[in-house]
């Protein structure tokens, strides 16, 4: 976006009251301009072509063509950064798969102020998102939450490699991270050291996200619980609204999850997770920072590197938003920058190197 130029927003929702309320709140932000509203996908299509908005807000449940079907068509023909407004029913993840760059929870009368601030922030982040046209978007049965886990796509020599009960892999992401984390975890085999993950996400959604990933990936994935022992072959998602870190007790890693203030603007915070990993795992840690706006995770990743751990950053070309990885790179926190597609190989290669020094 050009400096001092307002971000043009088109609000799409079948409720006339909600359209007015959202528009009113967004118009109060000096960086945003609601150029118009649309009551359904057909009206939205016409106004997109006429007004060329920078960002869309989109309700999933609409008459006729619903939000998800609309997104599939939009991202094939005219990709625009889109923030979905969704209830905690898991459909937001379908929308992300269809091309949305983020989502916010539907507000209540008591959460409207918080909702409007969150939505405005996500719109600003989405305005710099990098999108490409998606071709022939199809949703196979394997993407359903009822699907069977896929087979490992990696070599058996990597999957069967033994570890010394000390290695930990820590991953942090924000905007664009829901899909990036999913893509990365799907490429990882069972038997790897435990993986701890912080993805900026509201409460309730993290549990559904973990359940969805657990159906799609070979490794076991769950929302983290306080005091839970970290096990090989498992990944643990930080619960929304709580800070998650790790500690080493009795020669084992355990999760420490608690309420707390926002750190680097977030709860859960990537910096909080990475700081704990640096302290607990030291040179046995691999830190990975993925797509996202802002700087959360950069200082924590530098802490992992200074403690002797190995750090990876997603490169600009493969990021939806090259913010967090760029902040880490500029800080000197990244040992190696690579594409999302090559991130699994970078992790495996480092694990091999760590084994040779044992």
C-alpha positions in Angstrom: 0.0 0.0 0.0 1.2 3.6 -0.8 2.1 5.6 2.2 -0.8 7.7 3.7 -3.2 6.0 1.2 -6.3 4.6 2.9 -7.0 0.9 2.6 -10.2 0.3 0.6 -12.5 -2.2 2.2 -15.6 -3.9 0.8 -17.9 -5.5 3.5 -19.8 -8.5 2.4 -22.6 -9.8 4.7 -26.2 -10.8 4.2 -27.3 -8.9 7.4 -28.0 -5.3 6.7 -27.6 -4.5 10.4 -24.2 -6.2 10.6 -23.1 -4.5 7.4 -23.9 -1.1 8.9 -22.2 -1.9 12.3 -19.0 -3.2 10.7 -18.8 -0.2 8.4 -19.4 2.2 11.2 -16.5 0.7 13.3 -14.1 0.4 10.4 -14.7 4.0 9.2 -13.5 5.2 12.6 -10.0 4.0 11.8 -8.2 6.7 9.9 -6.3 4.1 7.8 -9.4 2.4 6.5 -12.1 3.4 4.0 -15.2 1.3 3.6 -15.9 1.9 -0.1 -19.2 0.0 0.0 -21.1 -3.1 1.2 -22.6 -6.1 -0.5 -25.4 -8.3 0.7 -24.4 -11.5 -1.3 -21.8 -13.0 -3.6 -23.5 -11.7 -6.7 -23.5 -8.1 -5.5 -20.0 -8.5 -4.2 -18.8 -9.6 -7.6 -20.1 -6.5 -9.3 -18.8 -4.1 -6.7 -15.3 -5.8 -6.7 -15.1 -5.1 -10.5 -16.4 -1.6 -10.1 -14.6 -0.4 -6.9 -11.4 -2.5 -6.9 -11.2 -2.8 -3.1 -7.9 -3.7 -1.4 -9.4 -6.0 1.2 -12.7 -7.9 1.6 -14.5 -8.8 4.8 -16.6 -11.9 4.2 -19.3 -13.7 6.0 -19.3 -17.5 5.3 -23.0 -18.2 5.8 -24.9 -16.4 3.0 -27.8 -17.3 0.7 -27.1 -18.6 -2.7 -23.3 -18.9 -3.2 -21.9 -19.1 0.3 -18.6 -17.4 1.4 -16.4 -20.5 0.8 -17.7 -21.2 -2.7 -17.4 -17.5 -3.5 -13.8 -17.5 -2.3 -12.9 -20.5 -4.6 -14.2 -18.6 -7.6 -12.6 -15.3 -6.5 -9.2 -16.8 -5.9 -9.2 -18.4 -9.3 -10.2 -15.3 -11.2 -9.5 -12.1 -9.2 -7.5 -12.8 -5.9 -8.1 -10.2 -3.2 -6.9 -10.5 0.4 -10.0 -11.6 2.4 -10.7 -11.7 6.1 -13.5 -14.1 6.9 -15.9 -13.5 9.8 -16.8 -16.9 11.2 -18.2 -18.8 14.2 -16.2 -21.4 16.0 -17.5 -24.3 13.8 -14.4 -25.1 11.9 -15.6 -23.6 8.6 -13.1 -20.8 8.9 -10.4 -23.4 8.1 -12.3 -24.3 4.9 -12.2 -20.6 4.1 -8.5 -20.4 4.7 -8.0 -23.4 2.4 -10.1 -21.7 -0.2 -7.8 -18.6 -0.1 -8.8 -16.4 2.8 -5.7 -14.9 4.6 -7.3 -14.6 8.0 -10.4 -14.8 10.1 -12.1 -13.3 13.1 -14.6 -14.7 15.5 -18.2 -13.4 15.2 -18.8 -10.8 17.8 -21.4 -10.6 20.5 -22.9 -7.4 22.0 -20.2 -7.5 24.7 -17.2 -8.2 22.4 -18.0 -5.7 19.6 -15.3 -3.2 20.5 -12.6 -6.0 20.7 -13.9 -7.5 17.5 -13.7 -4.2 15.6 -10.1 -3.6 16.7 -9.1 -7.1 15.8 -10.8 -6.9 12.4 -9.2 -3.5 11.7 -5.8 -4.9 12.5 -6.2 -8.0 10.4 -7.4 -5.8 7.4 -4.2 -3.8 7.7 -2.2 -6.9 7.7 -4.1 -8.4 4.9 -3.5 -5.3 2.7 0.1 -6.3 2.3 -0.5 -10.0 1.8 0.8 -11.6 -1.4 -1.7 -13.7 -3.3 -1.5 -15.8 -6.4 -4.3 -17.1 -8.5 -5.4 -20.6 -7.5 -6.2 -23.0 -10.3 -8.7 -25.8 -10.1 -9.3 -25.6 -6.3 -10.6 -29.0 -5.3 -11.3 -30.4 -1.9 -10.5 -34.1 -1.6 -11.9 -36.4 1.0 -8.5 -36.4 2.6 -9.1 -32.8 3.7 -12.2 -33.7 5.7 -12.0 -33.8 9.4 -13.4 -37.4 9.1 -10.6 -38.5 6.8 -8.0 -41.1 7.4 -4.4 -40.0 8.2 -2.1 -40.0 5.1 1.0 -42.1 4.8 4.3 -40.4 5.4 5.7 -38.9 2.2 9.3 -38.9 3.5 12.0 -41.5 3.4 11.9 -44.3 6.0 15.5 -43.6 7.0 14.5 -40.2 8.2 11.3 -41.4 9.9 13.2 -44.2 11.7 16.1 -42.2 12.9 16.5 -42.2 16.7 16.8 -39.1 18.8 18.4 -38.5 22.2 15.3 -37.1 24.0 16.7 -33.6 24.0 15.8 -32.1 20.6 12.8 -29.8 20.3 11.4 -28.1 17.2 9.6 -24.8 17.8 7.5 -23.1 15.1 5.9 -19.7 15.1 3.6 -18.0 12.6 0.8 -15.4 12.2 -1.1 -14.3 9.0 -0.8 -17.0 6.4 0.5 -19.4 9.0 -2.6 -21.6 9.2 -2.0 -22.9 5.8 1.8 -22.7 6.0 1.9 -24.8 9.2 -0.4 -27.3 7.7 1.7 -27.6 4.6 4.9 -28.0 6.6 3.5 -30.6 9.1 2.0 -32.7 6.3 5.6 -33.2 5.0 7.0 -34.4 8.3 7.2 -38.1 9.2 6.4 -39.7 12.5 9.2 -40.3 15.0 10.6 -36.8 14.9 11.4 -34.9 18.2 8.4 -33.1 19.7 7.2 -30.0 18.0 5.7 -26.9 19.8 3.8 -24.4 17.8 2.4 -20.9 18.4 0.0 -19.6 15.7 -1.7 -16.4 16.4 -5.3 -17.5 16.8 -8.3 -16.8 19.2 -9.5 -19.2 21.9 -11.6 -22.2 20.8 -10.3 -22.1 17.3 -6.9 -23.5 18.3 -8.5 -26.8 19.5 -10.4 -27.2 16.2 -7.3 -26.3 14.3 -5.3 -29.0 16.1 -8.1 -31.6 15.6 -8.1 -30.8 11.9 -4.4 -31.0 11.5 -4.4 -34.3 13.5 -6.6 -35.8 10.8 -4.4 -34.5 7.9 -0.9 -35.3 9.2 1.1 -38.4 9.9 2.4 -37.0 13.2 0.0 -36.7 16.2 -1.2 -33.1 16.8 -3.1 -31.7 19.8 -3.8 -28.5 21.6 -1.3 -28.2 24.4 -2.3 -28.7 28.1 -0.4 -27.4 31.1 2.0 -30.0 32.5 1.8 -32.2 29.4 5.0 -34.2 28.7 6.4 -33.6 25.2 6.6 -36.9 23.2 8.4 -37.8 20.0 6.1 -37.9 17.1 3.8 -35.2 18.5 3.1 -31.6 17.8 1.5 -29.3 20.3 -0.5 -26.1 19.4 -0.5 -23.2 21.9 -4.1 -22.6 23.1 -5.6 -19.3 22.0 -5.6 -16.6 24.7 -2.9 -18.3 26.8 0.9 -18.2 26.8 2.6 -21.5 26.1 6.3 -22.3 26.9 8.3 -25.4 27.8 10.5 -26.4 30.7 12.8 -29.3 31.3 12.0 -31.4 34.4 13.4 -34.8 35.4 15.1 -35.1 32.1 11.8 -34.5 30.2 10.2 -31.5 28.5 6.8 -30.4 29.7 4.4 -27.7 28.6 3.9 -24.7 30.9 0.7 -22.9 29.9 -0.8 -20.0 31.8 -2.8 -16.8 31.5 -0.7 -13.8 31.0 -0.3 -10.4 29.4 0.3 -10.0 25.7 3.9 -10.2 24.7 5.1 -8.6 21.5 1.4 -7.7 21.1 0.1 -11.3 21.3 -1.2 -14.0 23.5 -0.1 -16.7 22.7 3.2 -15.1 21.7 5.9 -16.7 19.5 8.5 -14.8 21.5 7.3 -16.3 24.7 7.5 -19.8 23.3 10.9 -19.3 21.7 12.3 -17.7 24.8 11.3 -20.8 26.8 12.7 -23.2 24.2 16.1 -21.3 24.2 16.3 -21.6 27.9 15.2 -25.3 28.2 16.7 -26.8 25.1 19.6 -24.6 24.3 21.7 -26.1 21.5 19.2 -28.9 21.1 16.6 -26.6 19.7 15.5 -25.9 16.1 13.5 -22.6 15.8 11.3 -22.0 12.7 9.7 -18.6 12.0 7.0 -18.5 9.3 4.8 -16.0 7.5 3.2 -13.2 9.6 2.9 -9.5 10.1 5.0 -7.7 12.7 8.0 -8.8 14.7 6.7 -11.4 17.2 9.2 -14.2 17.4 12.2 -12.3 16.1 13.8 -11.7 19.5 12.9 -15.2 20.7 14.5 -16.7 17.6 17.6 -14.7 18.2 17.6 -16.2 21.8 17.5 -19.7 20.4 20.4 -18.9 18.1 22.5 -17.3 20.9 21.8 -20.4 23.0 23.4 -22.6 20.3 20.2 -23.7 18.6 19.6 -23.7 14.9 17.1 -21.2 13.3 15.2 -21.2 10.1 13.2 -18.4 8.5 10.7 -18.6 5.6 11.8 -16.6 2.6 10.0 -13.7 1.1 8.9 -15.4 -2.0 6.9 -18.1 -0.2 5.4 -15.9 2.5 1.9 -14.5 2.4 3.3 -11.7 4.6 7.0 -11.3 4.9 7.0 -9.5 8.3 8.0 -11.7 11.1 10.7 -13.6 9.1 12.0 -10.3 7.8 12.3 -8.9 11.3 14.1 -12.0 12.4 16.4 -11.9 9.4 17.2 -8.2 9.9 18.0 -8.9 13.6 20.5 -11.6 12.6 18.4 -14.3 14.2 18.1 -16.6 11.1 20.8 -19.2 10.4 19.2 -20.2 7.1 16.3 -18.7 5.1 14.5 -21.1 2.8 11.2 -21.6 1.0 8.2 -23.2 2.7 8.6 -26.2 0.3 12.2 -26.7 1.3 11.6 -26.2 5.1 11.1 -29.9 5.8 14.4 -30.8 4.2 16.1 -28.0 6.2 14.7 -29.4 9.4 15.7 -33.0 8.6 19.2 -32.0 7.6 19.8 -30.2 10.8 18.5 -33.1 12.9 21.0 -35.3 11.1 23.8 -32.9 11.9 22.6 -32.8 15.6 22.8 -36.6 15.7 26.3 -36.8 14.4 27.6 -34.6 17.3 26.0 -36.8 20.0 
